[in-house]
Amino acid sequence: MLAALIAVLLLPVQGQAVGPDDSDSQKTDYAEMGRRAGHGLAVGFDAVIVRPLTVCATIIGAVLFVPVFVISAAGGAEARDEAFELFIEYPAKAVYERPLGEF
């Protein structure tokens, strides 16, 4: 795991050095490599840490929704819909619909 992290961090450094006679397009390519490496770290962090925590939040929200549903039933359909969105829909969308690495 540590070796993979070091490889991702060193990714923008690998390759040819940019000299004074190189064109601007080559410098832009190296900047793009740096952005992709940062996105790779965000995807890894999301997949390893954020997604499992969000799955736990979805499960906890489903458990908490049951008593909240009973309490909000007195408030009518609008209150039940709001409770459903807050406790189940939003966490589930964060797990299953949100692209990896986009917070």
Helices and strands as residue ranges (DSSP letters): H 2-10, G 11-13, H 24-45, I 46-50, H 51-72, G 73-75, H 77-84, I 85-89, H 90-96
